[in-house]
Amino acid sequence: MSREPGSVPAPTDDLSDQLRRMEKIIDGIAVGTWEWNIQTGQMRVNERWAGIVGYTREELAPITPETFFRLVHPDDLESSNAMLKEHLEGRSLRFDSLCRMRHKDGHWIWVQDRGRIYEWDAQGRPVWMAGAHADVTDLQTARQDAANMRQRLQAVVDASDEVAVIATDIDGVVNLFNTGAQKLLGYSADEVIGRVNPGLFHDAEEMRAYLQQDVGDGVPLPSIFQALTARAARGTWSHQWTFVRKDGERRQVRVSISPLDCASGSRIGYVGMAVDITPLLAIREQAYVAAEKFAGAFSSAALGMALVSLEGRWLDVNDALCGILGYTRAELLQIDFQTLTHPEDLHADLTLVGDLLAGRRDHYHMDKRYLGKAGNIVWGRLSVSLVRAGNGEPLHFVSQIQDVTAQRQSGQQLRESEQRTRITLDAVADMVVTLDLHGTVQYANAAASRALAGAGADGLTGSRLAELMELTTEYAPRSPLDLSVLLDPDSNAVDLHSDLLLAVGAQRVPVDLTRAWLRGEDGVISGAVWVIRDVTQQRARQREARHLAEVDPLTELSNRRGFEAHLQQAITRVARTGQQASLMYIDLDHFKPVNDTHGHLAGDAVLWAVASLLRHGVRDSDIVARLGGDEFAVILAGCSLKRARRIASDLLDALRALSIPWDQQRLAVGASIGIAALGGAMSVDDAVAAADAQCYRAKAAGRDNVQVEAPGEGPFDPLDSGDTSEAGEG
């Protein structure tokens, strides 16, 4: 028994008995323990202590402080020794060290080592010290992964120099000012971060006029920051503003403001993203002036003139063209050019158009025949040029027709459109495959050809998709999906965005699959376009984020969010398979007095011990969660109520025997347990309410007992004082 300097030692036999009992308790919760006689160097550890580093106690014997020093990473030994010295000299209440230790297999594991002196000699010198030793490798790895993620996100923000990113706290003080913001506004980050309200960047007169719209006469105007963040309080809000650079230059920007909330939902600030649209507005103004000039020449030209979209429809026609073809303007705008082109002349026209789109010529001329409204054939000379955007992408055609004008036939238009589409699709990283409803490949872009057939292989056209690839899911990676189901327009049996794996040979890659149906002129579906995207990194980030968001940091159990996700999966599994499953709701008895009497650290120690007991008291396939406070839950998959009752009774017996050493006392709690069956038609809330009702019955029956939902039992009313003994047990 631990005692302070100068106190009378307890009898040796009592101390040995207590230490043996403590060792049994701690062995039961799989924690490594150690005792050290500081004066003699004698050291005792339990089997778990040795097991954490991969040894047995016999393999480590004799166990001395040198054993610990030999296993600890050299880079961590100095800090660990410094903490030990600080405790031995009385400058800290306990020894608490996080360090790496070499496993028997050769790899390093992270260990949390905590201990304290519990016995002194008559001169007040420390004699015995004891502590606990836990493997926290997974937790430390998760912390490092989170830190790496933050660094990657910061790098992304800093690399976005074409977009200004400015973040503030809730008072408007800037705490992020990326390189894009520095480029846009002319300020350095040091000039802005920590001292500037972002309202400084707005044009004062523009903002005053904007703010005045929302207030009455005589009412003080809010600050710019207050006004903008009020509009973004419930989500992203965008608006065009004038920003004033440090040098006084004005720039037109599109600003989007979003709120920033922490994990608890509390508002911690705002982030604004601004894109400089000044060059775009200037180009639009120039285009407007040019369009006005062109419109005058277009309308007054003696030749027939038309603007034709890349899709083959008239965008505009002049009066001369209407007169040549015999149609009104309204009629021409409803007709495509293929309808007016003589079939025998269409091929030559399309060949020249192909040259135009491919960049082999700037324009072309040809003689061709057109079909007038009266059924007459009109020959004309056609001159066509292609208008392109600044990046080289085609925008539309300009056609001049002497006597007549024409458009392309719809079938040829589709082929040309397909050609342009294929060129574009070959440049993207996603796999794009066009299939008929029997699974035969009609088209595959370059990425799909490389992934499914290998570099340099012949095209995939005519191949059966089922012979090229296999789709499975993360939950059943060895069970291929029936691809014919995915090619059935009436089937909704597969979620295409959840957990798909693409198997090509022995490799399985996480993917998302998007489908689009192809329809003929009669509207009947004739095939599908599949877009398959590799989402390996996205899935990994999602798994990391889910783990961090769904784990209780104290107990390392699932938190309520993770519990609800697992519970929904269990309910879905019951609905799909008909397999039984149970939900156990556990509410600790007499936990509040522990917090009130010994403090929250003692309460945390109890919760940690209970969590460990629950985790090791159920199957590996069961889900143990801390719902909050002193409430826990266990999802028992494939478990009947009868079997769940036995498991709960065993857990209750173990909890009754649980005794947690704290200071010079031992802490204990009980539990009330309620169990309900999971049904396939239940919601998550229904399932929790059913188990919680049984837990309430256990509380009402005197605590420290198990209550199980009776078959066919309705919702439990806490105000009903009827007999509950039939469904429960003490």
WOCORKA-V123908 format. One record per residue. N is the residue number from 0. RES is the residue in three letters. SS is DSSP state (2 for helix, 1 for strand, 0 for the rest). PSI is psi as a letter, one per 20 degrees, with the letter a starting at -180 (999 if undefined). D_CENTER is the distance of its C-alpha to the mean C-alpha in Angstrom with 1 decimal. Layout:
# WOCORKA-V123908
((N RES SS PSI D_CENTER) (N RES SS PSI D_CENTER))
This chain:
# WOCORKA-V123908
((0 MET 0 p 50.3) (1 SER 0 q 49.2) (2 ARG 0 q 51.6) (3 GLU 0 r 52.2) (4 PRO 0 p 55.0) (5 GLY 0 i 58.5) (6 SER 0 r 57.6) (7 VAL 0 p 59.5) (8 PRO 0 q 57.7) (9 ALA 0 q 57.0) (10 PRO 0 q 58.9) (11 THR 2 h 57.5) (12 ASP 2 g 57.4) (13 ASP 2 g 55.2) (14 LEU 2 g 52.8) (15 SER 2 g 52.6) (16 ASP 2 g 52.0) (17 GLN 2 h 49.2) (18 LEU 2 h 47.6) (19 ARG 2 g 47.8) (20 ARG 2 g 46.3) (21 MET 2 g 43.4) (22 GLU 2 h 42.8) (23 LYS 2 g 42.7) (24 ILE 2 g 40.1) (25 ILE 2 h 37.9) (26 ASP 2 h 38.3) (27 GLY 2 h 37.1) (28 ILE 0 j 33.7) (29 ALA 0 l 33.3) (30 VAL 0 p 33.7) (31 GLY 1 p 35.8) (32 THR 1 q 38.8) (33 TRP 1 q 41.5) (34 GLU 1 q 44.9) (35 TRP 1 p 46.8) (36 ASN 1 o 50.5) (37 ILE 0 h 50.4) (38 GLN 0 h 54.2) (39 THR 0 i 54.8) (40 GLY 0 i 51.5) (41 GLN 0 p 51.2) (42 MET 1 p 47.6) (43 ARG 1 p 46.3) (44 VAL 1 q 42.8) (45 ASN 0 r 41.5) (46 GLU 2 h 40.4) (47 ARG 2 h 36.7) (48 TRP 2 g 37.1) (49 ALA 2 h 38.5) (50 GLY 2 h 36.0) (51 ILE 2 h 33.0) (52 VAL 0 j 34.4) (53 GLY 0 j 35.5) (54 TYR 0 r 39.2) (55 THR 0 r 41.7) (56 ARG 2 h 43.9) (57 GLU 2 h 46.9) (58 GLU 2 h 45.3) (59 LEU 2 i 44.7) (60 ALA 0 q 48.2) (61 PRO 0 q 49.8) (62 ILE 0 o 46.8) (63 THR 0 r 47.5) (64 PRO 2 h 45.5) (65 GLU 2 h 46.0) (66 THR 2 g 43.8) (67 PHE 2 g 40.9) (68 PHE 2 h 41.7) (69 ARG 2 h 41.9) (70 LEU 2 h 38.4) (71 VAL 1 q 36.6) (72 HIS 0 p 35.1) (73 PRO 2 h 37.7) (74 ASP 2 i 35.3) (75 ASP 2 i 34.5) (76 LEU 2 g 38.1) (77 GLU 2 g 39.6) (78 SER 2 h 37.1) (79 SER 2 g 37.3) (80 ASN 2 h 41.1) (81 ALA 2 g 41.1) (82 MET 2 h 39.2) (83 LEU 2 g 41.6) (84 LYS 2 g 44.6) (85 GLU 2 h 43.3) (86 HIS 2 g 43.3) (87 LEU 2 h 46.6) (88 GLU 0 j 48.2) (89 GLY 0 j 47.0) (90 ARG 0 i 44.7) (91 SER 0 q 41.6) (92 LEU 0 h 41.3) (93 ARG 0 r 39.5) (94 PHE 1 p 38.4) (95 ASP 1 o 34.6) (96 SER 1 p 33.3) (97 LEU 1 o 30.1) (98 CYS 1 r 31.2) (99 ARG 1 q 30.8) (100 MET 1 q 33.2) (101 ARG 1 p 34.2) (102 HIS 0 q 33.7) (103 LYS 0 h 36.6) (104 ASP 0 i 34.6) (105 GLY 0 i 34.4) (106 HIS 0 r 30.8) (107 TRP 1 p 29.9) (108 ILE 1 q 28.2) (109 TRP 1 p 27.3) (110 VAL 1 p 29.6) (111 GLN 1 o 29.9) (112 ASP 1 o 33.7) (113 ARG 1 q 35.2) (114 GLY 1 r 38.9) (115 ARG 1 q 42.0) (116 ILE 1 p 45.8) (117 TYR 1 i 47.4) (118 GLU 1 p 51.1) (119 TRP 1 q 53.5) (120 ASP 0 a 57.2) (121 ALA 0 h 60.1) (122 GLN 0 j 59.8) (123 GLY 0 j 56.1) (124 ARG 0 q 54.7) (125 PRO 1 p 51.6) (126 VAL 1 f 52.3) (127 TRP 1 q 49.4) (128 MET 1 q 45.7) (129 ALA 1 q 42.9) (130 GLY 1 a 39.2) (131 ALA 1 q 36.0) (132 HIS 1 o 33.9) (133 ALA 1 q 30.3) (134 ASP 1 o 27.9) (135 VAL 0 k 24.7) (136 THR 2 g 23.5) (137 ASP 2 g 20.1) (138 LEU 2 g 19.6) (139 GLN 2 h 20.9) (140 THR 2 g 18.8) (141 ALA 2 h 15.6) (142 ARG 2 g 17.1) (143 GLN 2 g 18.0) (144 ASP 2 g 14.6) (145 ALA 2 g 13.3) (146 ALA 2 g 16.3) (147 ASN 2 h 15.8) (148 MET 2 g 12.4) (149 ARG 2 h 14.2) (150 GLN 2 g 17.0) (151 ARG 2 g 15.1) (152 LEU 2 g 13.7) (153 GLN 2 h 17.3) (154 ALA 2 h 18.7) (155 VAL 2 g 16.7) (156 VAL 2 g 18.0) (157 ASP 2 h 21.5) (158 ALA 2 i 21.6) (159 SER 0 m 21.1) (160 ASP 0 i 24.9) (161 GLU 0 i 25.3) (162 VAL 0 p 23.1) (163 ALA 1 p 24.2) (164 VAL 1 p 21.6) (165 ILE 1 p 23.2) (166 ALA 1 q 21.6) (167 THR 1 r 23.8) (168 ASP 0 a 24.1) (169 ILE 0 i 25.2) (170 ASP 0 i 28.8) (171 GLY 0 j 28.2) (172 VAL 1 p 28.7) (173 VAL 1 p 26.9) (174 ASN 1 i 24.7) (175 LEU 1 p 23.1) (176 PHE 1 n 25.2) (177 ASN 0 r 24.0) (178 THR 2 h 26.3) (179 GLY 2 h 25.8) (180 ALA 2 h 27.1) (181 GLN 2 g 30.0) (182 LYS 2 g 30.9) (183 LEU 2 g 30.9) (184 LEU 2 i 32.7) (185 GLY 0 j 34.8) (186 TYR 0 q 34.0) (187 SER 0 r 32.9) (188 ALA 2 h 30.1) (189 ASP 2 h 32.8) (190 GLU 2 i 34.6) (191 VAL 2 g 31.7) (192 ILE 0 p 29.3) (193 GLY 0 i 30.5) (194 ARG 0 i 33.4) (195 VAL 0 p 32.8) (196 ASN 1 p 31.7) (197 PRO 2 i 30.0) (198 GLY 2 i 32.7) (199 LEU 2 h 35.0) (200 PHE 2 i 33.6) (201 HIS 1 q 34.5) (202 ASP 0 p 37.9) (203 ALA 2 g 39.8) (204 GLU 2 g 42.0) (205 GLU 2 g 39.1) (206 MET 2 h 37.1) (207 ARG 2 g 40.3) (208 ALA 2 h 41.0) (209 TYR 2 g 37.4) (210 LEU 2 h 37.4) (211 GLN 2 h 40.9) (212 GLN 0 h 39.8) (213 ASP 0 i 38.1) (214 VAL 0 q 40.8) (215 GLY 0 r 44.5) (216 ASP 0 p 47.5) (217 GLY 0 i 48.0) (218 VAL 0 p 44.5) (219 PRO 0 q 42.9) (220 LEU 0 q 40.1) (221 PRO 0 r 36.7) (222 SER 0 r 35.3) (223 ILE 2 g 33.2) (224 PHE 2 g 30.2) (225 GLN 2 g 30.8) (226 ALA 2 g 31.3) (227 LEU 2 g 28.2) (228 THR 2 h 25.8) (229 ALA 2 h 27.4) (230 ARG 2 h 26.4) (231 ALA 0 j 22.8) (232 ALA 0 h 22.7) (233 ARG 0 j 20.8) (234 GLY 0 a 18.5) (235 THR 0 p 18.9) (236 TRP 1 p 22.6) (237 SER 1 q 24.2) (238 HIS 1 q 27.9) (239 GLN 1 p 30.3) (240 TRP 1 r 32.3) (241 THR 1 p 34.9) (242 PHE 1 q 33.9) (243 VAL 1 o 36.8) (244 ARG 0 r 36.5) (245 LYS 0 h 38.2) (246 ASP 0 j 41.1) (247 GLY 0 i 41.5) (248 GLU 0 q 40.2) (249 ARG 1 p 38.4) (250 ARG 1 p 35.3) (251 GLN 1 p 33.7) (252 VAL 1 q 30.0) (253 ARG 1 o 27.2) (254 VAL 1 p 25.2) (255 SER 1 p 21.9) (256 ILE 1 p 21.3) (257 SER 1 q 18.3) (258 PRO 1 q 18.2) (259 LEU 1 p 16.4) (260 ASP 1 q 15.8) (261 CYS 0 r 15.3) (262 ALA 0 h 13.6) (263 SER 0 i 16.9) (264 GLY 0 i 16.9) (265 SER 0 q 19.7) (266 ARG 1 p 20.2) (267 ILE 1 i 20.4) (268 GLY 1 a 21.2) (269 TYR 1 q 20.5) (270 VAL 1 p 19.5) (271 GLY 1 p 21.6) (272 MET 1 p 21.3) (273 ALA 1 p 24.6) (274 VAL 1 p 25.8) (275 ASP 1 o 29.5) (276 ILE 0 j 31.0) (277 THR 2 g 34.6) (278 PRO 2 h 35.3) (279 LEU 2 g 33.9) (280 LEU 2 h 36.1) (281 ALA 2 g 39.1) (282 ILE 2 g 38.6) (283 ARG 2 h 38.4) (284 GLU 2 g 41.6) (285 GLN 2 g 43.3) (286 ALA 2 h 42.2) (287 TYR 2 g 43.7) (288 VAL 2 g 47.0) (289 ALA 2 h 47.2) (290 ALA 2 h 46.4) (291 GLU 2 g 49.2) (292 LYS 2 g 51.6) (293 PHE 2 h 50.6) (294 ALA 2 h 50.9) (295 GLY 2 g 54.5) (296 ALA 2 h 55.4) (297 PHE 2 g 53.5) (298 SER 2 h 55.4) (299 SER 2 i 58.8) (300 ALA 0 q 58.8) (301 ALA 0 h 61.6) (302 LEU 0 q 59.5) (303 GLY 1 p 57.0) (304 MET 1 q 53.5) (305 ALA 1 q 50.0) (306 LEU 1 p 46.4) (307 VAL 1 p 44.4) (308 SER 1 r 40.6) (309 LEU 0 h 38.9) (310 GLU 0 i 38.6) (311 GLY 0 j 42.3) (312 ARG 1 q 43.1) (313 TRP 1 p 45.4) (314 LEU 1 h 43.9) (315 ASP 1 q 47.3) (316 VAL 1 q 51.0) (317 ASN 0 r 54.2) (318 ASP 2 h 57.5) (319 ALA 2 g 59.2) (320 LEU 2 h 56.7) (321 CYS 2 g 57.1) (322 GLY 2 h 60.9) (323 ILE 2 g 60.8) (324 LEU 2 i 58.7) (325 GLY 0 j 60.3) (326 TYR 0 q 57.0) (327 THR 0 r 56.0) (328 ARG 2 g 53.0) (329 ALA 2 h 51.1) (330 GLU 2 g 52.1) (331 LEU 2 h 51.0) (332 LEU 0 i 47.5) (333 GLN 0 i 47.0) (334 ILE 0 q 48.3) (335 ASP 1 r 46.6) (336 PHE 2 h 48.7) (337 GLN 2 h 48.9) (338 THR 2 h 51.0) (339 LEU 2 i 53.6) (340 THR 1 p 53.8) (341 HIS 0 p 56.5) (342 PRO 2 h 55.1) (343 GLU 2 i 57.4) (344 ASP 2 i 56.2) (345 LEU 2 h 52.4) (346 HIS 2 g 51.9) (347 ALA 2 g 53.5) (348 ASP 2 g 51.6) (349 LEU 2 h 48.2) (350 THR 2 g 49.2) (351 LEU 2 h 49.8) (352 VAL 2 g 46.6) (353 GLY 2 g 44.7) (354 ASP 2 h 46.5) (355 LEU 2 g 45.5) (356 LEU 2 h 41.8) (357 ALA 0 i 41.8) (358 GLY 0 j 43.5) (359 ARG 0 i 46.8) (360 ARG 0 q 48.8) (361 ASP 0 h 48.4) (362 HIS 1 r 50.3) (363 TYR 1 q 52.6) (364 HIS 1 q 55.8) (365 MET 1 q 57.1) (366 ASP 1 p 59.7) (367 LYS 1 r 58.4) (368 ARG 1 q 59.4) (369 TYR 1 q 57.8) (370 LEU 1 o 58.4) (371 GLY 0 r 59.7) (372 LYS 0 h 59.4) (373 ALA 0 j 63.0) (374 GLY 0 i 62.3) (375 ASN 0 q 64.1) (376 ILE 1 p 62.9) (377 VAL 1 p 62.5) (378 TRP 1 q 62.3) (379 GLY 1 r 60.6) (380 ARG 1 p 59.5) (381 LEU 1 p 55.8) (382 SER 1 p 54.2) (383 VAL 1 p 50.4) (384 SER 1 q 48.1) (385 LEU 1 p 44.4) (386 VAL 1 p 42.6) (387 ARG 1 q 39.5) (388 ALA 0 r 36.9) (389 GLY 0 h 36.8) (390 ASN 0 j 34.3) (391 GLY 0 i 36.6) (392 GLU 0 p 34.8) (393 PRO 1 q 37.5) (394 LEU 1 g 37.7) (395 HIS 1 r 40.9) (396 PHE 1 q 44.5) (397 VAL 1 o 47.7) (398 SER 1 p 50.6) (399 GLN 1 p 54.3) (400 ILE 1 p 56.7) (401 GLN 1 o 60.4) (402 ASP 0 g 61.8) (403 VAL 0 r 58.5) (404 THR 0 r 54.6) (405 ALA 0 r 52.2) (406 GLN 0 r 48.7) (407 ARG 0 q 47.3) (408 GLN 0 q 47.4) (409 SER 2 h 44.3) (410 GLY 2 g 44.0) (411 GLN 2 h 44.4) (412 GLN 2 g 42.0) (413 LEU 2 h 39.3) (414 ARG 2 g 40.2) (415 GLU 2 g 40.0) (416 SER 2 h 36.7) (417 GLU 2 h 35.4) (418 GLN 2 g 36.8) (419 ARG 2 h 34.9) (420 THR 2 g 31.7) (421 ARG 2 h 32.2) (422 ILE 2 g 32.8) (423 THR 2 g 29.6) (424 LEU 2 h 27.6) (425 ASP 2 i 29.1) (426 ALA 0 i 27.6) (427 VAL 0 q 23.9) (428 ALA 0 h 21.8) (429 ASP 0 q 20.5) (430 MET 1 p 22.9) (431 VAL 1 p 24.9) (432 VAL 1 p 27.4) (433 THR 1 p 30.0) (434 LEU 1 q 31.4) (435 ASP 1 r 34.2) (436 LEU 0 i 33.8) (437 HIS 0 j 35.3) (438 GLY 0 j 32.7) (439 THR 1 p 34.9) (440 VAL 1 p 33.3) (441 GLN 1 h 34.9) (442 TYR 1 q 32.8) (443 ALA 1 p 30.2) (444 ASN 0 r 29.1) (445 ALA 2 g 29.5) (446 ALA 2 g 26.0) (447 ALA 2 g 26.5) (448 SER 2 g 30.0) (449 ARG 2 g 29.0) (450 ALA 2 h 26.2) (451 LEU 2 h 28.3) (452 ALA 2 i 31.8) (453 GLY 0 q 31.7) (454 ALA 0 p 32.9) (455 GLY 0 i 36.4) (456 ALA 0 r 36.4) (457 ASP 0 r 38.1) (458 GLY 0 r 36.3) (459 LEU 0 i 34.6) (460 THR 0 p 36.5) (461 GLY 0 i 38.2) (462 SER 0 q 36.1) (463 ARG 1 p 34.6) (464 LEU 2 h 30.8) (465 ALA 2 h 31.0) (466 GLU 2 i 33.1) (467 LEU 2 h 30.6) (468 MET 0 r 27.3) (469 GLU 1 p 25.7) (470 LEU 1 p 22.5) (471 THR 1 a 21.3) (472 THR 1 q 18.3) (473 GLU 0 h 16.5) (474 TYR 0 h 18.2) (475 ALA 0 m 21.6) (476 PRO 0 i 21.6) (477 ARG 0 j 25.4) (478 SER 0 n 25.8) (479 PRO 0 q 25.9) (480 LEU 0 q 25.1) (481 ASP 0 o 28.1) (482 LEU 2 h 27.7) (483 SER 2 h 30.4) (484 VAL 2 h 28.2) (485 LEU 2 i 25.8) (486 LEU 0 j 28.9) (487 ASP 0 o 30.2) (488 PRO 0 h 29.6) (489 ASP 0 j 30.3) (490 SER 0 p 27.8) (491 ASN 0 k 24.4) (492 ALA 0 i 24.1) (493 VAL 0 p 21.0) (494 ASP 0 o 17.4) (495 LEU 0 i 16.8) (496 HIS 0 k 13.1) (497 SER 0 f 12.0) (498 ASP 0 k 13.3) (499 LEU 1 q 16.0) (500 LEU 1 p 17.8) (501 LEU 1 o 20.4) (502 ALA 1 o 23.5) (503 VAL 1 o 26.0) (504 GLY 0 c 28.7) (505 ALA 0 i 27.3) (506 GLN 1 p 24.0) (507 ARG 1 p 20.8) (508 VAL 1 p 18.0) (509 PRO 1 p 14.5) (510 VAL 1 q 14.9) (511 ASP 1 q 14.3) (512 LEU 1 p 17.7) (513 THR 1 p 19.0) (514 ARG 1 q 22.5) (515 ALA 1 p 25.2) (516 TRP 1 q 28.7) (517 LEU 1 p 31.9) (518 ARG 1 q 34.9) (519 GLY 0 a 38.6) (520 GLU 0 h 41.0) (521 ASP 0 j 41.7) (522 GLY 0 i 38.1) (523 VAL 0 p 37.8) (524 ILE 1 p 34.6) (525 SER 1 i 35.8) (526 GLY 1 a 32.6) (527 ALA 1 q 29.0) (528 VAL 1 p 26.9) (529 TRP 1 p 23.8) (530 VAL 1 o 21.2) (531 ILE 1 p 19.3) (532 ARG 1 p 16.5) (533 ASP 1 o 15.6) (534 VAL 0 k 11.8) (535 THR 2 g 12.5) (536 GLN 2 h 10.8) (537 GLN 2 g 7.6) (538 ARG 2 g 7.7) (539 ALA 2 g 8.9) (540 ARG 2 h 6.3) (541 GLN 2 g 3.8) (542 ARG 2 g 7.2) (543 GLU 2 g 8.1) (544 ALA 2 g 5.7) (545 ARG 2 g 6.8) (546 HIS 2 g 10.2) (547 LEU 2 h 10.6) (548 ALA 2 i 9.8) (549 GLU 0 j 11.9) (550 VAL 1 p 14.9) (551 ASP 0 p 18.0) (552 PRO 0 h 19.2) (553 LEU 0 g 22.9) (554 THR 0 i 23.2) (555 GLU 0 j 20.2) (556 LEU 0 r 19.9) (557 SER 1 p 17.1) (558 ASN 0 a 17.0) (559 ARG 2 h 17.4) (560 ARG 2 g 13.8) (561 GLY 2 h 13.5) (562 PHE 2 g 17.1) (563 GLU 2 h 16.6) (564 ALA 2 g 13.9) (565 HIS 2 h 16.5) (566 LEU 2 g 19.3) (567 GLN 2 h 18.1) (568 GLN 2 g 17.9) (569 ALA 2 g 21.4) (570 ILE 2 g 22.8) (571 THR 2 h 21.6) (572 ARG 2 h 23.2) (573 VAL 2 g 26.4) (574 ALA 2 h 26.6) (575 ARG 2 h 26.3) (576 THR 2 i 28.5) (577 GLY 0 j 30.7) (578 GLN 0 q 30.3) (579 GLN 0 q 31.0) (580 ALA 1 q 28.5) (581 SER 1 q 29.1) (582 LEU 1 p 27.4) (583 MET 1 p 29.0) (584 TYR 1 p 28.8) (585 ILE 1 p 30.3) (586 ASP 1 o 31.7) (587 LEU 1 p 33.5) (588 ASP 1 q 37.2) (589 HIS 0 k 38.8) (590 PHE 0 h 35.7) (591 LYS 2 g 36.4) (592 PRO 2 h 39.8) (593 VAL 2 g 38.0) (594 ASN 2 g 36.0) (595 ASP 2 h 39.0) (596 THR 2 g 41.5) (597 HIS 2 i 39.7) (598 GLY 0 r 36.8) (599 HIS 2 h 33.0) (600 LEU 2 h 32.9) (601 ALA 2 g 35.1) (602 GLY 2 g 32.8) (603 ASP 2 h 29.8) (604 ALA 2 g 32.0) (605 VAL 2 g 32.9) (606 LEU 2 h 29.3) (607 TRP 2 g 28.3) (608 ALA 2 g 31.4) (609 VAL 2 g 30.8) (610 ALA 2 g 27.2) (611 SER 2 g 28.6) (612 LEU 2 g 31.4) (613 LEU 2 g 29.1) (614 ARG 2 g 26.8) (615 HIS 2 i 29.9) (616 GLY 2 i 31.8) (617 VAL 0 r 29.7) (618 ARG 0 q 28.6) (619 ASP 0 h 25.8) (620 SER 0 i 24.3) (621 ASP 0 q 24.4) (622 ILE 1 o 21.6) (623 VAL 1 p 22.8) (624 ALA 1 q 21.1) (625 ARG 1 o 22.3) (626 LEU 1 i 21.9) (627 GLY 1 q 23.4) (628 GLY 0 c 26.8) (629 ASP 0 k 29.0) (630 GLU 1 p 27.4) (631 PHE 1 r 25.9) (632 ALA 1 q 25.1) (633 VAL 1 p 25.3) (634 ILE 1 o 24.2) (635 LEU 1 n 26.9) (636 ALA 1 q 26.2) (637 GLY 0 k 29.4) (638 CYS 0 p 31.4) (639 SER 0 r 34.3) (640 LEU 2 h 35.4) (641 LYS 2 g 38.4) (642 ARG 2 h 36.5) (643 ALA 2 h 34.0) (644 ARG 2 g 37.1) (645 ARG 2 g 38.3) (646 ILE 2 g 35.1) (647 ALA 2 g 35.0) (648 SER 2 g 38.6) (649 ASP 2 g 38.1) (650 LEU 2 g 35.2) (651 LEU 2 g 37.5) (652 ASP 2 g 40.4) (653 ALA 2 h 38.2) (654 LEU 2 h 37.1) (655 ARG 2 h 40.8) (656 ALA 2 i 41.6) (657 LEU 0 p 38.8) (658 SER 0 o 40.4) (659 ILE 1 o 38.5) (660 PRO 1 p 40.7) (661 TRP 1 p 40.2) (662 ASP 0 d 42.7) (663 GLN 0 j 46.0) (664 GLN 1 r 45.0) (665 ARG 1 p 42.9) (666 LEU 1 q 40.3) (667 ALA 0 q 39.8) (668 VAL 0 r 38.0) (669 GLY 1 a 38.2) (670 ALA 1 q 35.9) (671 SER 1 p 36.1) (672 ILE 1 p 34.2) (673 GLY 1 q 33.6) (674 ILE 1 p 32.6) (675 ALA 1 q 31.8) (676 ALA 1 q 31.2) (677 LEU 0 p 28.0) (678 GLY 0 q 28.9) (679 GLY 0 h 27.1) (680 ALA 0 j 27.7) (681 MET 0 q 26.3) (682 SER 0 r 23.5) (683 VAL 2 g 21.5) (684 ASP 2 h 23.7) (685 ASP 2 g 26.8) (686 ALA 2 g 26.2) (687 VAL 2 g 25.6) (688 ALA 2 h 28.7) (689 ALA 2 g 30.8) (690 ALA 2 h 30.2) (691 ASP 2 h 30.6) (692 ALA 2 g 33.9) (693 GLN 2 h 35.2) (694 CYS 2 h 34.2) (695 TYR 2 h 36.2) (696 ARG 2 h 39.1) (697 ALA 2 g 39.0) (698 LYS 2 g 39.2) (699 ALA 2 h 42.0) (700 ALA 0 j 43.8) (701 GLY 0 j 44.3) (702 ARG 0 r 40.9) (703 ASP 0 l 40.6) (704 ASN 0 r 40.4) (705 VAL 1 p 38.3) (706 GLN 1 p 38.3) (707 VAL 1 p 37.2) (708 GLU 0 p 36.8) (709 ALA 0 q 39.9) (710 PRO 0 p 39.6) (711 GLY 0 j 39.7) (712 GLU 0 p 39.5) (713 GLY 0 a 38.4) (714 PRO 0 q 36.4) (715 PHE 0 p 37.9) (716 ASP 0 o 39.6) (717 PRO 0 h 39.8) (718 LEU 0 i 43.1) (719 ASP 0 o 44.7) (720 SER 0 k 46.8) (721 GLY 0 r 47.7) (722 ASP 0 p 48.0) (723 THR 0 j 44.7) (724 SER 0 h 46.3) (725 GLU 0 h 46.0) (726 ALA 0 i 42.3) (727 GLY 1 r 41.9) (728 GLU 1 q 43.2) (729 GLY 0 999 44.0))
